[in-house]
Amino acid sequence: MGVALDAAPWLLDVLRWVGVAYITWFALKSFRSAWRSRAGADADQRSETVEEALTSEMPAVDAHSHAPAETPRGGTATLQRAAAPALSRVSAVLMTGLALSLLNPHALVDTVVVLGTMANSFGDGRWAFAAGAVAASVLWHAALGAGSSALAGVLNRPRTWVIIDTLVGVTMLVVAGMLAVSGL
């Protein structure tokens, strides 16, 4: 990347403005998601209230025996997950992991451009820098996994995602603005 920028310094300005456009688009997408989540959360809350009112006095009944129906904890999704073979679950997790890492443009830009540029500034110590970056990445992702498990209840609320999407949108607009004025 450094060689390309040395050969064509104007390319840095092009990359900067493409970055501003992309980050702004990402911010608008986050705001749209927050708006839709808010509208969906309001509708879900109204539906749950109506559903609770309708079903609070009427237990579920099995259509064949007319006896109260027993519904398994966790619903249909839990039954489907339990019935799925372990190998297909493992391969689905591995494929998702590969897609999120190797096919993710954010990860590629961060790894190749940002970390690569930083590593080269350490000269002979670049491999030690790379090892430290890998170790930090493993620790970070392990902490994310543990944290998401601990916060699953809070993160499953639509209101939480409205707040997160709004904060992401504001943050992205600030970053886009800083990037836009950095070359002036």
N, CA and C atoms as an extended XYZ file, in Angstrom:
552
Properties=species:S:1:pos:R:3:atomname:S:1:resname:S:1:resid:I:1 pbc="F F F"
N         0.841       -1.188        0.000 N   MET     1
C         0.000        0.000        0.000 CA  MET     1
C         0.884        1.249        0.000 C   MET     1
N         1.974        1.194        0.775 N   GLY     2
C         2.891        2.331        0.826 CA  GLY     2
C         3.509        2.625       -0.524 C   GLY     2
N         3.865        1.589       -1.273 N   VAL     3
C         4.454        1.764       -2.606 CA  VAL     3
C         3.451        2.428       -3.540 C   VAL     3
N         2.199        1.977       -3.488 N   ALA     4
C         1.160        2.559       -4.345 CA  ALA     4
C         0.943        4.029       -4.007 C   ALA     4
N         0.949        4.365       -2.716 N   LEU     5
C         0.739        5.762       -2.316 CA  LEU     5
C         1.949        6.630       -2.662 C   LEU     5
N         3.150        6.054       -2.621 N   ASP     6
C         4.337        6.817       -3.039 CA  ASP     6
C         4.294        7.114       -4.536 C   ASP     6
N         3.799        6.165       -5.319 N   ALA     7
C         3.730        6.337       -6.769 CA  ALA     7
C         2.603        7.284       -7.178 C   ALA     7
N         1.516        7.288       -6.420 N   ALA     8
C         0.362        8.128       -6.756 CA  ALA     8
C        -0.192        8.757       -5.472 C   ALA     8
N         0.401        9.870       -5.019 N   PRO     9
C        -0.034       10.491       -3.762 CA  PRO     9
C        -1.502       10.934       -3.777 C   PRO     9
N        -2.047       11.241       -4.947 N   TRP    10
C        -3.449       11.636       -5.059 CA  TRP    10
C        -4.387       10.503       -4.639 C   TRP    10
N        -3.884        9.251       -4.673 N   LEU    11
C        -4.690        8.098       -4.302 CA  LEU    11
C        -5.130        8.168       -2.837 C   LEU    11
N        -4.320        8.798       -1.993 N   LEU    12
C        -4.681        8.947       -0.588 CA  LEU    12
C        -5.945        9.798       -0.438 C   LEU    12
N        -6.053       10.872       -1.223 N   ASP    13
C        -7.264       11.703       -1.184 CA  ASP    13
C        -8.481       10.926       -1.685 C   ASP    13
N        -8.295       10.151       -2.740 N   VAL    14
C        -9.405        9.338       -3.257 CA  VAL    14
C        -9.865        8.353       -2.180 C   VAL    14
N        -8.918        7.673       -1.552 N   LEU    15
C        -9.251        6.709       -0.495 CA  LEU    15
C        -9.943        7.392        0.682 C   LEU    15
N        -9.479        8.588        1.020 N   ARG    16
C       -10.082        9.322        2.138 CA  ARG    16
C       -11.546        9.640        1.840 C   ARG    16
N       -11.845       10.148        0.636 N   TRP    17
C       -13.223       10.519        0.316 CA  TRP    17
C       -14.120        9.303        0.104 C   TRP    17
N       -13.556        8.221       -0.399 N   VAL    18
C       -14.324        6.975       -0.471 CA  VAL    18
C       -14.641        6.514        0.951 C   VAL    18
N       -13.671        6.642        1.851 N   GLY    19
C       -13.893        6.296        3.255 CA  GLY    19
C       -14.967        7.164        3.897 C   GLY    19
N       -14.938        8.452        3.621 N   VAL    20
C       -15.965        9.365        4.163 CA  VAL    20
C       -17.345        8.954        3.663 C   VAL    20
N       -17.442        8.670        2.372 N   ALA    21
C       -18.740        8.267        1.801 CA  ALA    21
C       -19.219        6.953        2.413 C   ALA    21
N       -18.328        5.989        2.538 N   TYR    22
C       -18.704        4.691        3.084 CA  TYR    22
C       -19.125        4.811        4.556 C   TYR    22
N       -18.369        5.535        5.336 N   ILE    23
C       -18.680        5.671        6.765 CA  ILE    23
C       -19.996        6.434        6.955 C   ILE    23
N       -20.242        7.432        6.126 N   THR    24
C       -21.510        8.161        6.189 CA  THR    24
C       -22.671        7.239        5.830 C   THR    24
N       -22.494        6.430        4.773 N   TRP    25
C       -23.519        5.454        4.392 CA  TRP    25
C       -23.775        4.483        5.549 C   TRP    25
N       -22.708        4.027        6.196 N   PHE    26
C       -22.835        3.109        7.328 CA  PHE    26
C       -23.612        3.764        8.472 C   PHE    26
N       -23.343        5.045        8.733 N   ALA    27
C       -24.067        5.772        9.785 CA  ALA    27
C       -25.551        5.865        9.455 C   ALA    27
N       -25.869        6.212        8.213 N   LEU    28
C       -27.276        6.306        7.811 CA  LEU    28
C       -27.973        4.953        7.916 C   LEU    28
N       -27.260        3.888        7.569 N   LYS    29
C       -27.809        2.538        7.690 CA  LYS    29
C       -28.088        2.209        9.165 C   LYS    29
N       -27.210        2.633       10.063 N   SER    30
C       -27.422        2.395       11.495 CA  SER    30
C       -28.627        3.175       12.013 C   SER    30
N       -28.768        4.413       11.580 N   PHE    31
C       -29.936        5.205       11.988 CA  PHE    31
C       -31.230        4.573       11.474 C   PHE    31
N       -31.213        4.082       10.225 N   ARG    32
C       -32.391        3.429        9.662 CA  ARG    32
C       -32.729        2.161       10.457 C   ARG    32
N       -31.716        1.416       10.828 N   SER    33
C       -31.930        0.203       11.620 CA  SER    33
C       -32.521        0.547       12.988 C   SER    33
N       -32.011        1.615       13.601 N   ALA    34
C       -32.545        2.042       14.900 CA  ALA    34
C       -34.007        2.453       14.760 C   ALA    34
N       -34.329        3.170       13.695 N   TRP    35
C       -35.708        3.617       13.481 CA  TRP    35
C       -36.631        2.420       13.284 C   TRP    35
N       -36.190        1.462       12.463 N   ARG    36
C       -37.008        0.272       12.217 CA  ARG    36
C       -37.144       -0.575       13.476 C   ARG    36
N       -36.074       -0.701       14.237 N   SER    37
C       -36.131       -1.471       15.492 CA  SER    37
C       -37.088       -0.825       16.467 C   SER    37
N       -37.054        0.507       16.524 N   ARG    38
C       -37.958        1.214       17.434 CA  ARG    38
C       -39.403        0.990       17.036 C   ARG    38
N       -39.671        1.105       15.753 N   ALA    39
C       -41.038        0.883       15.270 CA  ALA    39
C       -41.448       -0.563       15.498 C   ALA    39
N       -40.534       -1.494       15.250 N   GLY    40
C       -40.827       -2.904       15.473 CA  GLY    40
C       -41.023       -3.223       16.940 C   GLY    40
N       -40.229       -2.588       17.803 N   ALA    41
C       -40.354       -2.824       19.248 CA  ALA    41
C       -41.700       -2.329       19.747 C   ALA    41
N       -42.138       -1.172       19.244 N   ASP    42
C       -43.454       -0.647       19.632 CA  ASP    42
C       -44.554       -1.608       19.189 C   ASP    42
N       -44.452       -2.119       17.962 N   ALA    43
C       -45.459       -3.053       17.446 CA  ALA    43
C       -45.419       -4.362       18.228 C   ALA    43
N       -44.202       -4.855       18.533 N   ASP    44
C       -44.071       -6.087       19.302 CA  ASP    44
C       -44.690       -5.941       20.680 C   ASP    44
N       -44.471       -4.789       21.293 N   GLN    45
C       -45.014       -4.558       22.626 CA  GLN    45
C       -46.547       -4.549       22.579 C   GLN    45
N       -47.114       -3.907       21.550 N   ARG    46
C       -48.570       -3.903       21.405 CA  ARG    46
C       -49.081       -5.316       21.144 C   ARG    46
N       -48.404       -6.089       20.296 N   SER    47
C       -48.819       -7.466       19.994 CA  SER    47
C       -48.771       -8.333       21.230 C   SER    47
N       -47.697       -8.196       22.020 N   GLU    48
C       -47.577       -9.006       23.226 CA  GLU    48
C       -48.691       -8.687       24.210 C   GLU    48
N       -49.031       -7.414       24.324 N   THR    49
C       -50.096       -7.019       25.235 CA  THR    49
C       -51.425       -7.625       24.793 C   THR    49
N       -51.710       -7.549       23.499 N   VAL    50
C       -52.945       -8.129       22.972 CA  VAL    50
C       -52.924       -9.640       23.137 C   VAL    50
N       -51.813      -10.265       22.800 N   GLU    51
C       -51.705      -11.719       22.909 CA  GLU    51
C       -51.875      -12.178       24.354 C   GLU    51
N       -51.251      -11.452       25.292 N   GLU    52
C       -51.402      -11.804       26.707 CA  GLU    52
C       -52.856      -11.678       27.137 C   GLU    52
N       -53.528      -10.645       26.675 N   ALA    53
C       -54.931      -10.462       27.042 CA  ALA    53
C       -55.795      -11.585       26.484 C   ALA    53
N       -55.506      -12.017       25.274 N   LEU    54
C       -56.311      -13.067       24.648 CA  LEU    54
C       -56.031      -14.451       25.231 C   LEU    54
N       -54.788      -14.712       25.603 N   THR    55
C       -54.423      -16.060       26.038 CA  THR    55
C       -54.338      -16.220       27.545 C   THR    55
N       -54.498      -15.164       28.297 N   SER    56
C       -54.321      -15.271       29.745 CA  SER    56
C       -55.377      -16.155       30.387 C   SER    56
N       -56.570      -16.194       29.830 N   GLU    57
C       -57.633      -16.994       30.421 CA  GLU    57
C       -57.847      -18.298       29.673 C   GLU    57
N       -57.225      -18.470       28.505 N   MET    58
C       -57.450      -19.665       27.709 CA  MET    58
C       -56.152      -20.439       27.568 C   MET    58
N       -56.056      -21.613       28.207 N   PRO    59
C       -54.838      -22.407       28.036 CA  PRO    59
C       -54.793      -23.004       26.642 C   PRO    59
N       -53.592      -23.319       26.177 N   ALA    60
C       -53.446      -23.956       24.876 CA  ALA    60
C       -54.049      -25.351       24.942 C   ALA    60
N       -54.709      -25.758       23.858 N   VAL    61
C       -55.388      -27.053       23.836 CA  VAL    61
C       -54.879      -27.861       22.659 C   VAL    61
N       -54.617      -29.159       22.902 N   ASP    62
C       -54.212      -30.065       21.841 CA  ASP    62
C       -55.429      -30.323       20.951 C   ASP    62
N       -55.269      -30.161       19.650 N   ALA    63
C       -56.391      -30.265       18.718 CA  ALA    63
C       -56.980      -31.674       18.659 C   ALA    63
N       -56.186      -32.693       18.917 N   HIS    64
C       -56.670      -34.071       18.802 CA  HIS    64
C       -57.353      -34.565       20.070 C   HIS    64
N       -56.746      -34.333       21.211 N   SER    65
C       -57.301      -34.887       22.450 CA  SER    65
C       -58.145      -33.881       23.221 C   SER    65
N       -58.096      -32.626       22.839 N   HIS    66
C       -58.788      -31.535       23.521 CA  HIS    66
C       -58.314      -31.364       24.966 C   HIS    66
N       -57.137      -31.911       25.247 N   ALA    67
C       -56.537      -31.736       26.577 CA  ALA    67
C       -55.567      -30.564       26.506 C   ALA    67
N       -55.227      -29.986       27.673 N   PRO    68
C       -54.253      -28.886       27.644 CA  PRO    68
C       -52.961      -29.343       26.970 C   PRO    68
N       -52.485      -28.533       26.055 N   ALA    69
C       -51.268      -28.879       25.315 CA  ALA    69
C       -50.046      -28.549       26.141 C   ALA    69
N       -49.050      -29.401       26.019 N   GLU    70
C       -47.780      -29.129       26.684 CA  GLU    70
C       -46.826      -28.617       25.624 C   GLU    70
N       -46.311      -27.426       25.837 N   THR    71
C       -45.355      -26.868       24.891 CA  THR    71
C       -43.974      -26.967       25.500 C   THR    71
N       -43.013      -27.461       24.741 N   PRO    72
C       -41.658      -27.596       25.281 CA  PRO    72
C       -41.040      -26.235       25.527 C   PRO    72
N       -40.210      -26.168       26.532 N   ARG    73
C       -39.481      -24.922       26.814 CA  ARG    73
C       -38.579      -24.600       25.633 C   ARG    73
N       -38.593      -23.356       25.214 N   GLY    74
C       -37.715      -22.924       24.142 CA  GLY    74
C       -38.357      -22.952       22.769 C   GLY    74
N       -39.507      -23.592       22.626 N   GLY    75
C       -40.238      -23.547       21.366 CA  GLY    75
C       -39.616      -24.386       20.263 C   GLY    75
N       -40.082      -24.144       19.042 N   THR    76
C       -39.687      -24.927       17.873 CA  THR    76
C       -38.209      -24.796       17.565 C   THR    76
N       -37.663      -23.585       17.702 N   ALA    77
C       -36.252      -23.377       17.375 CA  ALA    77
C       -35.362      -24.254       18.244 C   ALA    77
N       -35.724      -24.408       19.530 N   THR    78
C       -34.934      -25.244       20.422 CA  THR    78
C       -34.998      -26.697       19.972 C   THR    78
N       -36.181      -27.162       19.573 N   LEU    79
C       -36.309      -28.545       19.111 CA  LEU    79
C       -35.494      -28.775       17.847 C   LEU    79
N       -35.510      -27.819       16.926 N   GLN    80
C       -34.752      -27.966       15.693 CA  GLN    80
C       -33.258      -27.991       15.976 C   GLN    80
N       -32.799      -27.116       16.880 N   ARG    81
C       -31.376      -27.101       17.223 CA  ARG    81
C       -30.971      -28.406       17.886 C   ARG    81
N       -31.817      -28.926       18.766 N   ALA    82
C       -31.489      -30.159       19.476 CA  ALA    82
C       -31.449      -31.337       18.513 C   ALA    82
N       -32.272      -31.322       17.480 N   ALA    83
C       -32.324      -32.429       16.540 CA  ALA    83
C       -31.209      -32.368       15.503 C   ALA    83
N       -30.624      -31.221       15.305 N   ALA    84
C       -29.582      -31.079       14.290 CA  ALA    84
C       -28.330      -31.831       14.725 C   ALA    84
N       -27.687      -32.506       13.798 N   PRO    85
C       -26.465      -33.220       14.159 CA  PRO    85
C       -25.362      -32.250       14.573 C   PRO    85
N       -24.539      -32.720       15.493 N   ALA    86
C       -23.475      -31.871       16.029 CA  ALA    86
C       -22.507      -31.425       14.945 C   ALA    86
N       -22.227      -32.286       13.989 N   LEU    87
C       -21.278      -31.948       12.932 CA  LEU    87
C       -21.762      -30.776       12.095 C   LEU    87
N       -23.055      -30.750       11.764 N   SER    88
C       -23.556      -29.641       10.955 CA  SER    88
C       -23.522      -28.335       11.739 C   SER    88
N       -23.727      -28.408       13.060 N   ARG    89
C       -23.637      -27.193       13.874 CA  ARG    89
C       -22.208      -26.674       13.901 C   ARG    89
N       -21.257      -27.596       14.047 N   VAL    90
C       -19.848      -27.189       14.075 CA  VAL    90
C       -19.455      -26.586       12.737 C   VAL    90
N       -19.851      -27.225       11.638 N   SER    91
C       -19.484      -26.682       10.332 CA  SER    91
C       -20.173      -25.347       10.079 C   SER    91
N       -21.392      -25.168       10.564 N   ALA    92
C       -22.068      -23.875       10.407 CA  ALA    92
C       -21.333      -22.793       11.174 C   ALA    92
N       -20.864      -23.119       12.378 N   VAL    93
C       -20.108      -22.148       13.177 CA  VAL    93
C       -18.788      -21.818       12.490 C   VAL    93
N       -18.103      -22.836       11.986 N   LEU    94
C       -16.827      -22.598       11.300 CA  LEU    94
C       -17.011      -21.761       10.037 C   LEU    94
N       -18.042      -22.063        9.248 N   MET    95
C       -18.291      -21.294        8.024 CA  MET    95
C       -18.651      -19.845        8.343 C   MET    95
N       -19.436      -19.650        9.389 N   THR    96
C       -19.784      -18.290        9.801 CA  THR    96
C       -18.534      -17.547       10.250 C   THR    96
N       -17.704      -18.218       11.028 N   GLY    97
C       -16.454      -17.599       11.484 CA  GLY    97
C       -15.554      -17.215       10.327 C   GLY    97
N       -15.425      -18.102        9.363 N   LEU    98
C       -14.604      -17.799        8.184 CA  LEU    98
C       -15.188      -16.642        7.388 C   LEU    98
N       -16.499      -16.649        7.213 N   ALA    99
C       -17.136      -15.567        6.457 CA  ALA    99
C       -16.963      -14.227        7.165 C   ALA    99
N       -17.101      -14.221        8.487 N   LEU   100
C       -16.986      -12.970        9.221 CA  LEU   100
C       -15.551      -12.474        9.291 C   LEU   100
N       -14.593      -13.361        9.131 N   SER   101
C       -13.201      -12.919        9.207 CA  SER   101
C       -12.581      -12.717        7.829 C   SER   101
N       -12.634      -13.722        6.982 N   LEU   102
C       -11.945      -13.634        5.698 CA  LEU   102
C       -12.719      -12.862        4.634 C   LEU   102
N       -14.040      -12.849        4.728 N   LEU   103
C       -14.838      -12.138        3.735 CA  LEU   103
C       -15.299      -10.763        4.216 C   LEU   103
N       -14.889      -10.384        5.400 N   ASN   104
C       -15.301       -9.116        5.998 CA  ASN   104
C       -14.364       -8.001        5.533 C   ASN   104
N       -14.861       -7.039        4.765 N   PRO   105
C       -13.972       -5.974        4.282 CA  PRO   105
C       -13.364       -5.147        5.414 C   PRO   105
N       -14.095       -4.976        6.510 N   HIS   106
C       -13.545       -4.223        7.641 CA  HIS   106
C       -12.326       -4.941        8.210 C   HIS   106
N       -12.454       -6.253        8.383 N   ALA   107
C       -11.344       -7.033        8.935 CA  ALA   107
C       -10.150       -7.009        7.990 C   ALA   107
N       -10.401       -7.119        6.692 N   LEU   108
C        -9.306       -7.098        5.727 CA  LEU   108
C        -8.589       -5.749        5.721 C   LEU   108
N        -9.362       -4.665        5.738 N   VAL   109
C        -8.735       -3.333        5.753 CA  VAL   109
C        -7.940       -3.141        7.039 C   VAL   109
N        -8.535       -3.521        8.172 N   ASP   110
C        -7.826       -3.376        9.445 CA  ASP   110
C        -6.554       -4.203        9.467 C   ASP   110
N        -6.633       -5.441        9.001 N   THR   111
C        -5.483       -6.333        9.056 CA  THR   111
C        -4.404       -5.931        8.067 C   THR   111
N        -4.778       -5.741        6.823 N   VAL   112
C        -3.784       -5.494        5.787 CA  VAL   112
C        -3.266       -4.055        5.823 C   VAL   112
N        -4.177       -3.101        5.833 N   VAL   113
C        -3.751       -1.712        5.718 CA  VAL   113
C        -3.282       -1.156        7.054 C   VAL   113
N        -4.148       -1.168        8.043 N   VAL   114
C        -3.824       -0.511        9.313 CA  VAL   114
C        -2.710       -1.257       10.055 C   VAL   114
N        -2.939       -2.541       10.356 N   LEU   115
C        -1.927       -3.285       11.108 CA  LEU   115
C        -0.651       -3.501       10.297 C   LEU   115
N        -0.810       -3.723        8.990 N   GLY   116
C         0.374       -3.890        8.136 CA  GLY   116
C         1.245       -2.651        8.116 C   GLY   116
N         0.628       -1.496        8.005 N   THR   117
C         1.375       -0.235        8.016 CA  THR   117
C         2.041       -0.017        9.365 C   THR   117
N         1.304       -0.286       10.437 N   MET   118
C         1.879       -0.119       11.775 CA  MET   118
C         3.031       -1.101       11.999 C   MET   118
N         2.868       -2.343       11.576 N   ALA   119
C         3.914       -3.352       11.776 CA  ALA   119
C         5.186       -2.961       11.044 C   ALA   119
N         5.050       -2.448        9.834 N   ASN   120
C         6.243       -2.060        9.072 CA  ASN   120
C         7.013       -0.930        9.733 C   ASN   120
N         6.338       -0.110       10.533 N   SER   121
C         7.047        0.989       11.197 CA  SER   121
C         7.968        0.476       12.307 C   SER   121
N         7.820       -0.798       12.705 N   PHE   122
C         8.676       -1.372       13.744 CA  PHE   122
C         9.922       -2.054       13.174 C   PHE   122
N        10.104       -2.021       11.857 N   GLY   123
C        11.305       -2.587       11.227 CA  GLY   123
C        11.474       -4.058       11.557 C   GLY   123
N        12.619       -4.398       12.192 N   ASP   124
C        12.906       -5.795       12.523 CA  ASP   124
C        11.958       -6.350       13.583 C   ASP   124
N        11.309       -5.491       14.351 N   GLY   125
C        10.381       -5.947       15.383 CA  GLY   125
C         8.965       -6.174       14.874 C   GLY   125
N         8.797       -6.128       13.540 N   ARG   126
C         7.440       -6.256       12.991 CA  ARG   126
C         6.804       -7.606       13.292 C   ARG   126
N         7.619       -8.684       13.382 N   TRP   127
C         7.041       -9.996       13.676 CA  TRP   127
C         6.608      -10.087       15.132 C   TRP   127
N         7.329       -9.436       16.014 N   ALA   128
C         6.901       -9.381       17.425 CA  ALA   128
C         5.608       -8.575       17.531 C   ALA   128
N         5.516       -7.485       16.764 N   PHE   129
C         4.292       -6.703       16.723 CA  PHE   129
C         3.129       -7.559       16.225 C   PHE   129
N         3.366       -8.335       15.155 N   ALA   130
C         2.314       -9.198       14.596 CA  ALA   130
C         1.868      -10.238       15.623 C   ALA   130
N         2.820      -10.830       16.354 N   ALA   131
C         2.468      -11.819       17.386 CA  ALA   131
C         1.632      -11.169       18.483 C   ALA   131
N         1.990       -9.957       18.873 N   GLY   132
C         1.214       -9.225       19.881 CA  GLY   132
C        -0.184       -8.896       19.379 C   GLY   132
N        -0.295       -8.538       18.100 N   ALA   133
C        -1.608       -8.235       17.518 CA  ALA   133
C        -2.485       -9.484       17.483 C   ALA   133
N        -1.891      -10.622       17.158 N   VAL   134
C        -2.652      -11.883       17.133 CA  VAL   134
C        -3.110      -12.232       18.550 C   VAL   134
N        -2.203      -12.119       19.534 N   ALA   135
C        -2.564      -12.425       20.930 CA  ALA   135
C        -3.676      -11.496       21.417 C   ALA   135
N        -3.561      -10.217       21.106 N   ALA   136
C        -4.596       -9.260       21.513 CA  ALA   136
C        -5.925       -9.590       20.847 C   ALA   136
N        -5.893      -10.017       19.591 N   SER   137
C        -7.116      -10.379       18.878 CA  SER   137
C        -7.790      -11.592       19.518 C   SER   137
N        -6.998      -12.592       19.874 N   VAL   138
C        -7.561      -13.785       20.524 CA  VAL   138
C        -8.195      -13.409       21.858 C   VAL   138
N        -7.499      -12.607       22.656 N   LEU   139
C        -8.053      -12.175       23.948 CA  LEU   139
C        -9.322      -11.348       23.759 C   LEU   139
N        -9.304      -10.439       22.805 N   TRP   140
C       -10.453       -9.573       22.540 CA  TRP   140
C       -11.673      -10.395       22.144 C   TRP   140
N       -11.491      -11.339       21.225 N   HIS   141
C       -12.627      -12.128       20.762 CA  HIS   141
C       -13.131      -13.086       21.847 C   HIS   141
N       -12.240      -13.594       22.682 N   ALA   142
C       -12.680      -14.426       23.810 CA  ALA   142
C       -13.499      -13.583       24.790 C   ALA   142
N       -13.050      -12.364       25.048 N   ALA   143
C       -13.801      -11.467       25.940 CA  ALA   143
C       -15.158      -11.104       25.331 C   ALA   143
N       -15.204      -10.889       24.027 N   LEU   144
C       -16.483      -10.613       23.362 CA  LEU   144
C       -17.447      -11.782       23.503 C   LEU   144
N       -16.933      -12.991       23.325 N   GLY   145
C       -17.779      -14.180       23.459 CA  GLY   145
C       -18.319      -14.322       24.872 C   GLY   145
N       -17.449      -14.167       25.865 N   ALA   146
C       -17.883      -14.276       27.260 CA  ALA   146
C       -18.842      -13.141       27.615 C   ALA   146
N       -18.537      -11.946       27.170 N   GLY   147
C       -19.400      -10.797       27.458 CA  GLY   147
C       -20.769      -10.922       26.810 C   GLY   147
N       -20.801      -11.419       25.576 N   SER   148
C       -22.096      -11.564       24.905 CA  SER   148
C       -22.938      -12.637       25.574 C   SER   148
N       -22.291      -13.656       26.097 N   SER   149
C       -23.030      -14.681       26.844 CA  SER   149
C       -23.623      -14.086       28.111 C   SER   149
N       -22.815      -13.304       28.812 N   ALA   150
C       -23.269      -12.705       30.067 CA  ALA   150
C       -24.369      -11.667       29.837 C   ALA   150
N       -24.318      -10.983       28.703 N   LEU   151
C       -25.276       -9.906       28.430 CA  LEU   151
C       -26.405      -10.321       27.489 C   LEU   151
N       -26.563      -11.613       27.251 N   ALA   152
C       -27.565      -12.086       26.290 CA  ALA   152
C       -28.963      -11.571       26.610 C   ALA   152
N       -29.333      -11.540       27.877 N   GLY   153
C       -30.669      -11.069       28.243 CA  GLY   153
C       -30.902       -9.625       27.850 C   GLY   153
N       -29.931       -8.778       28.121 N   VAL   154
C       -30.047       -7.351       27.789 CA  VAL   154
C       -29.986       -7.150       26.278 C   VAL   154
N       -29.107       -7.899       25.609 N   LEU   155
C       -28.933       -7.724       24.168 CA  LEU   155
C       -30.092       -8.270       23.349 C   LEU   155
N       -30.963       -9.046       23.952 N   ASN   156
C       -32.136       -9.562       23.235 CA  ASN   156
C       -33.316       -8.599       23.264 C   ASN   156
N       -33.162       -7.474       23.912 N   ARG   157
C       -34.245       -6.484       23.956 CA  ARG   157
C       -34.130       -5.526       22.776 C   ARG   157
N       -35.217       -5.306       22.057 N   PRO   158
C       -35.173       -4.386       20.910 CA  PRO   158
C       -34.724       -2.972       21.299 C   PRO   158
N       -35.109       -2.521       22.480 N   ARG   159
C       -34.726       -1.166       22.927 CA  ARG   159
C       -33.205       -1.026       23.017 C   ARG   159
N       -32.529       -2.087       23.444 N   THR   160
C       -31.063       -2.062       23.526 CA  THR   160
C       -30.468       -1.809       22.147 C   THR   160
N       -31.019       -2.455       21.121 N   TRP   161
C       -30.482       -2.299       19.774 CA  TRP   161
C       -30.804       -0.938       19.171 C   TRP   161
N       -31.894       -0.344       19.580 N   VAL   162
C       -32.172        1.036       19.143 CA  VAL   162
C       -31.064        1.945       19.671 C   VAL   162
N       -30.716        1.783       20.941 N   ILE   163
C       -29.662        2.607       21.552 CA  ILE   163
C       -28.315        2.333       20.891 C   ILE   163
N       -27.976        1.048       20.705 N   ILE   164
C       -26.688        0.697       20.096 CA  ILE   164
C       -26.600        1.239       18.677 C   ILE   164
N       -27.633        1.020       17.865 N   ASP   165
C       -27.609        1.505       16.480 CA  ASP   165
C       -27.511        3.023       16.412 C   ASP   165
N       -28.183        3.714       17.306 N   THR   166
C       -28.104        5.177       17.338 CA  THR   166
C       -26.690        5.632       17.699 C   THR   166
N       -26.098        5.009       18.713 N   LEU   167
C       -24.723        5.357       19.107 CA  LEU   167
C       -23.715        5.052       17.995 C   LEU   167
N       -23.919        3.929       17.309 N   VAL   168
C       -23.032        3.595       16.183 CA  VAL   168
C       -23.172        4.647       15.084 C   VAL   168
N       -24.395        5.047       14.776 N   GLY   169
C       -24.610        6.069       13.750 CA  GLY   169
C       -23.943        7.391       14.099 C   GLY   169
N       -24.101        7.837       15.338 N   VAL   170
C       -23.471        9.093       15.777 CA  VAL   170
C       -21.950        8.973       15.703 C   VAL   170
N       -21.418        7.847       16.189 N   THR   171
C       -19.966        7.630       16.164 CA  THR   171
C       -19.442        7.644       14.736 C   THR   171
N       -20.138        6.981       13.822 N   MET   172
C       -19.698        6.939       12.428 CA  MET   172
C       -19.734        8.318       11.782 C   MET   172
N       -20.739        9.131       12.110 N   LEU   173
C       -20.771       10.491       11.562 CA  LEU   173
C       -19.599       11.323       12.089 C   LEU   173
N       -19.266       11.152       13.355 N   VAL   174
C       -18.107       11.869       13.921 CA  VAL   174
C       -16.826       11.429       13.222 C   VAL   174
N       -16.657       10.116       13.029 N   VAL   175
C       -15.457        9.605       12.355 CA  VAL   175
C       -15.397       10.115       10.917 C   VAL   175
N       -16.535       10.091       10.201 N   ALA   176
C       -16.566       10.596        8.830 CA  ALA   176
C       -16.208       12.074        8.777 C   ALA   176
N       -16.739       12.833        9.717 N   GLY   177
C       -16.414       14.265        9.780 CA  GLY   177
C       -14.932       14.505       10.054 C   GLY   177
N       -14.374       13.751       10.986 N   MET   178
C       -12.938       13.895       11.287 CA  MET   178
C       -12.088       13.512       10.083 C   MET   178
N       -12.497       12.447        9.391 N   LEU   179
C       -11.753       12.028        8.196 CA  LEU   179
C       -11.872       13.068        7.097 C   LEU   179
N       -13.034       13.683        6.947 N   ALA   180
C       -13.237       14.691        5.904 CA  ALA   180
C       -12.374       15.931        6.136 C   ALA   180
N       -12.247       16.363        7.382 N   VAL   181
C       -11.473       17.568        7.659 CA  VAL   181
C        -9.995       17.286        7.864 C   VAL   181
N        -9.593       16.020        7.927 N   SER   182
C        -8.189       15.700        8.178 CA  SER   182
C        -7.271       16.107        7.036 C   SER   182
N        -7.792       16.135        5.811 N   GLY   183
C        -6.958       16.486        4.669 CA  GLY   183
C        -6.975       17.956        4.324 C   GLY   183
N        -7.759       18.758        5.069 N   LEU   184
C        -7.861       20.183        4.733 CA  LEU   184
C        -6.717       20.974        5.309 C   LEU   184
